[in-house]
Structures are given as structure tokens and as C-alpha cells.
Amino acid sequence: MNVITNPLKLSILTFLLFIAGKTSAQKQGIYKKDWIDFNKNGVKDIYEDQKQPVEKRVEDLLSKMTVEEKTNQTATLYGYGRVLKDEMPTSEWKNAIWKDGIANIDEALNSLPNNKKAQTQYSYPYSKHASAINTLQKWFIEETRLGIPVDFTNEGIHGLCHDRATPFCAPIGIGSTWNKDLVRQAGEIVGREAKALGYTNVYTPILDLARDPRWGRVVECYGEDPFLVGELGKNMVLGMQSKGIASTLKHYAVYSVPKGGRDGNARTDPHVAPRELHQLYLYPFKKVIEEAHPMGIMSSYNDWDGVPVSGSYYFLTELLRKKYGFNGYVVSDSEAVEFIASKHRVAKDFKEASVIALKAGLNVWTNFRQPDNYINNLRASVGDGSLDMETLDQRVREVLTVKFRLGLFDKPYIENPSVSDKQVQTPSDKQFADQMNKESIVLLKNTNNFLPLDRSKKQTILVTGPLATETGYMISRYGPSNNPTISILDGIKQFKSNAIVDYAKGCEIVNEGWPGSEIIDADITDKEQAAIDEAVSKAKNADVIIAVVGENEKIVGESLSRTSLNIPGRQLNLLKALHGTGKPVVMILVNGRPLTINWENHYLNSILETWFLGPSAGKVVAETVFGDYNPGGKLPVTFPKSIGQIELNFPFKPGSHANQPSSGDNGYGKSRVNGALYPFGYGLSYTTFSYADLKLNFSNADSISASFVLTNTGKKDGDEVVQLYFKDMISSIITYDTQLRAFERIHLKAGETKSVTLKFARKDLAILDKDMNWTVEPGDFEVLIGSSSEDIRLKERFTL
């Protein structure tokens, strides 16, 4: 123990402690009864007065800001383990560029599972994280001149991206639920958990359309149809923002169809015509902005028609703010600003690209590196006159407005962090996650009602396939982490049935040399053949085979596009060998995109599409296989029979999906295969449903109602997703053959009948006319009601 004995040193230490105590007391003194003295001047300035309108508070604060403070409100600081090297503030922060504040801190102390550097003691328990965020926020309020609070952002496309938050299935599974109420509740859970943990802005939902199944991020989309994506996205935003946090939509815009579906280093050159741009790819953004008012937008990497979106005044200002009425702030996808120069080559360097983006309407730059370069780019540009102060002020004004709307200048801290432990992943949240998992499952085939299996029957079940024991796909980089998982094999083993469960892996997900082996076939190795032989040997002694096949997170996701859509590796070899035993085969498909499972559909008994389920995957698959749950999900994407058919998606122009003449009913034309393997909206059930007595009602000037009778004609309780489409019989511009305009997921008990009414707005009949104006043209229309886009049960024409 060191003891200070020198009187001079002792007096200096006493003085320093006195000064530190005085400074601390002064900082604590900024917290008044009904306001906070952010700029520490002892006066209640307009921006500190909670009774003043937001506009006046913003203008007052803006008038007090230096160029340094303004430019700092245009950049993201990534959290600990990404860019920040410190978990908590240190003395060095007073020398860092964020000494003048920062717009937002992304993924602060959330413990990303795939990044060991980001593992932190502060992510859990939840109350510890809430207290840690308070400490970070306190530094910016107390240690910066104007005390501007930070917007704490985070990812959340299938549950909040945080240690042990409530995990949902992948977005493509969420889309398969076709359940608006469920999605809104999911949004409420994300919003509540974010608020409890200290996050104020969540980057979700993704509104990209999954219209090219080769693209890697299909797994992160709600589907291929703009109306379905818009409706689910709207409910996600409404749910989240009802809890007092901001929702940031992504990826704006035309991001999901890079040329050839190429991802990774590509992400450019979408071949999308102007009318298609607005009717398809911008439709969900326009709808969600106008109907749910999200406070954030993420601008995308790609270009459209030769102009980078993140540097486009047309996209970021004319459309987004002037036409759609967006009043939040725009954050770039990581490195999108740099790409204006480095990839798109329409700027000579990063500095010029920074100015282009800011002038176009971008508010906040983001990248996985220190924000100094970007901020200094703007400061230098103000200095040399290439960036005018009026533009900078407007971009900062938009950021500050969101911060005021979020209440960060009124209640910047979590008032009672200890309560957070009871607000994240509650028992009811876990039940909800299970329910969402169940509702995402789609029954693709069920020959002679082979499923569900009889749980009371004494039988031997062989579980095989490379995905049977996998759990990695249940955890996403953009979702919750560190939750316990249960594999499909373990779920079936643990399910209370009289079955004896055996297991053999059968093969790996991909074979050696893949994906090259997709274009140059490689001979099967002795090791591969031995694994298949072991599965076949066990299959001969089984009564039922459950084959769990497909993809995992290593071959589908961001930067993981594919050249083939067949089940990869030796998995088809395994399935053929199992089928050759003569034993019934149930295929459990684990995947993140539509696959061309033609042989599988033709020969196997039953197929369950499960996508990438959440951590309770094994439990809910077992419950579905044995009939405790009756699957009712519907496909939000079209399954092609071959990549040679791409593009094959819904909606489509008249004649664009037309078949070739055929000499038989086998679906083959003279030189190509006809039709989809499974159409948009398709999905079976363990029960059946009938539709009857369609009636249209036009009594409301703004909407049209379609009423009909739905009956569960089977012997099991179940869900039906009723879908309403419309057809414009004659229009001045070619429009889509049919378009989805309403849907509802309805639960009926066996034998139950229910009157159903679907409503859609008259404005939903609008087309983009010759002058590119949204117009509802008078004329004849047809309403089509059915169980999928191709399984239409009721029709009726009307005239407007």
C-alpha cells in the first residue's frame, strides 16, 4: 500500500480531489426538476424547455452549434468491439472526435455471437446493460459542450440484436405467417425490449422484395409481393414505434435485385424499369412511410439507372421527403457513401462523395471504422466552400428533430434499470416466439394425408440428413444471440410419443469442391458413399424416414448468392437412396430461399417448409410432425422448377408467365418446363376449407368490402389464409395480371363456419398512368378470392 507523506504532494492531491468533486457536483447540478441544463450555463434555454414546440427547440439548439458540433451529428460511431475500443468512457474520449458529440452509436454492448471482440460483461443481465447505456449517455450529456444526447441504434430483423433477447424466425418465415396481428405483436416486443435495454432506434423491417431466389438475402425478406411486404412491414413499424422507439426501414431502394442476383462485391445495376420501380420496389416504402410514419430510413449501396441511391437527390429528397412525406433521418448502409467513389466512380474521392451524399439528402454516414475521416471531409468542405452551411444545417436539423421526438432531451436515461430484467424475453415472449415459429411453417406436400404421424403408434423413425443436428441457422448476425437452441433431431427425440428414434447423418450439407461441383460434377467419394449407406441400412429397419435437408447460414444470407437452386451437395443422392428402400420419406426443408425441389416433390410422401426457424425449431417441428400443431403458413415467394425460368415471381404482367403448348398434362412444353413448382400464396393444411357466397359492398366511398363464407370441412382445427386479388380488365397502361390487395389468417375449428369480410381501399386499384401519376381509372374490375394466387375459389366483376 502506497502512503503519500510529502506535504506538497498531499496538498496537490487534496486540491485535485476538491476540483474533481466540485466538477462532479456541477455536473450533477445540471439536472433540474423539469429540465436538464445540457449546455451547463445555468439558464433554461429554449432547447432545454420541454414546454416549447420541437421546431423551436431544434432551431435554438442549431443556432448554438459550431461547425464541429454540427458535422458530428452526421456520423455513426459503432459500438464496442466494432469500432469503439472501450466498453465505458475513458479519459481519452475527451481527445476523440466525439468530444463534440455524435449522431448515434450502433450496437452498443450487445455481445455479437460471431465477433469475439464484441463480447462484453455489460450485455447481460439486462439491467446491467441498461445501466451501462445510461453511463454512455451520461458522458455525452455531461462531457460535451451542448450535451446533445446519443441515438442508440441496433439491428432487429427477427428479434432485437442483443444478448438473449426474444428470438423470432427469419424474416422469410415471418412473411410465411401472413399474420398482420402477429407481426405487430412482434414489433411491440422488439420495441419494448429495445426501450428496456436503452436502444432508441432499431434497424428493421427490411422492405426489399425477394424476387430473385439466387440472391443471398432472400432469407431476410418478407416475400416477393409489394402489398404483402408493405402490410407486414407497416405492422412491424406500428408495433415498435408504439413503444417510443424509432424504426428504420431498409434497404432503400431497389437493393434486392442486383444484376444476375449477384451479391457480395456486386450489389449494383438492378435492371428495373421506371414504372416497375414505383409499382413494385418503392411500393412498400411508400405505403409504410405514409401509413406508419417510421422515423428512419437506411439508404442502400446500389445504383439505379446510373445514379448511386445514397447520392441521389431524386431518391433521398424528391421521393422520400417531398412525395412520401418522410420526416425522420436517413442513415447510410455501411460504406455506401464510400462506394459513390470507390465502386460507382461518380466522385473522385471520399471527400467529394461525402458532399454528394449530404446534398442528396443523406443525414448520417455509417461504416465499420472511426468516423473521423467522414466528419473531417465535411468540415474541410465547409471550409473550402464546396458544402454550404444551409445544407449542413438542414441535415443536422432532421437528425435533431428525431432526437427530440424520441424524448432524448426530456428523459435521456432509463429511469429504473432494475426493471429491465423483467421486460426482456418474458415467459409470454417465449410462447409468442414458439407461435411465430409454428405459423411460419408451410406444408408443401402431403400424399394421402401421410402427416401427421400417430404419436401413440409404436414405430421406429429414422431421422437423417445434414440439417438434423444443425442449430447455427437459428442464430443470425442481425438477431438475438446466446439463446439455447434445440435441433430437429433432439426435438423429435424429446417429443412425447411411442416412437423409437434412430439417427444417421447421411451426408454433409455441401460436398468437397462445392459450389464448383454444381457445374462440373465430381465423383462421389468412398466416405460420402459410406455415410449414405449407413443411413440406408438404418432406414431398412425403420417404419418412417424423416430427412432434414437444405441449406444453412453459411450458404444463404448476406453476400451468399447462388448459381443453382438445387439442394446442395450429396443431399439428393441421399434422398434417392432413402426413397429406394420403399419406406415413406418425410422431408423437412431448412433453407433461406426457394429451392428447385422437383424430384423431391414428385417422389417423397410429405414436405414441410420450415425456412430458418428460431431457437425452438426442434420443438415446433416435432409438434407439427406429430399433429399437435396444424401448419397453416403460405409461401410469400414463388418456387420455380428451374433457374432457367427466372424471373418467375408474383405479380407479373399478362402473358409473361404464359406456358408453351404441351402434348400432355405433365407440365412440359415443346422446349421448356411450364409453370411454377409452388405458386405465390400456396400452402396446404391437415384439414380442408371451402369458400362460398361472395358479395361485394360499395357503400363506403373510400373502400370496397368482399364478404364470403369460409368453412373448415375437415376433421382437424386449422388456419386458412384467405387472399383477395383484383384484376384490372382494361387499362390505359399494361398492369399486372392480378394483384394482392387483402389477406387474413383465420383459425377455424373442425366443421366451423365463419363469415369473412376483406376490405381494400379504392386507391389500391390505382395504376401509374402514361404521365406516371397514380390514377384509379374507371372501368371493369374483377375480385378473386382464394387459397393462393392460383387456387382461386370465388370471383365477381364490378364496374367503377
CORTA-V106460 format. One line per field, one symbol per residue. ss: DSSP state (H for helix, E for strand, C for the rest). A space follows every 50 residues. Layout:
ss: ???
//
This chain:
ss: CCCCCCHHHHHHHHHHHHHHHHHHHHHHCCECCCCECCCCCCCCCHHHCC CCCHHHHHHHHHHHCCHHHHHHCCEEEECECCCECCCCCCHHHHHCHHHH CCCEEECCCCCCCCCHHHCCCCCCCHHHHHHHHHHHHHHHHHHCCCCCCC EEEEECCCCCCCECCCCCCCHHHHHHHCCHHHHHHHHHHHHHHHHHHCCC EEEEEECCCCCCCCCHHHHHCCCCCHHHHHHHHHHHHHHHHCCCCEEEEE EECCCCCCHHHCCCCCCCCCCCCHHHHHHHHCHHHHHHHHHHCCCEEEEC CCEECCEEHHHCHHHHHHHHHHHCCCCCEEEECCCHHHHHHHCCCCCCCH HHHHHHHHHHCCCEECCCCCCHHHHHHHHHHHHHCCCCHHHHHHHHHHHH HHHHHCCCCCCCCCCCHHHHHHCCCCHHHHHHHHHHHHHHCEEEEEHHHC CCCCCCCCCEEEEECCCCCCCHHHCCCCCCECCCCCCHHHHHHHCCCCCE EEEECCCCCCCCCCCHHHCCCCCCCHHHHHHHHHHHHHHCCCCEEEEEEE CCCCCCCCCCCCCCCCCCCCHHHHHHHHHCCCCEEEEEEECCCCCCCHHH HHHCCEEEECCCCCCCHHHHHHHHHCCCCCCCCCCCCCECCCHHHCCCCC CCECCCCCCCCCCCCCCECCCCECCCCECCCCCECCCCEEEEEEEEECCC CCEEEEEEEEEECCCCCEEEEEEEEEEECCCCCCCECCEEEEEEEEEECC CCEEEEEEEEEHHHHCEECCCCCEECCCCEEEEEEECCCCCEEEEEEEEC
//
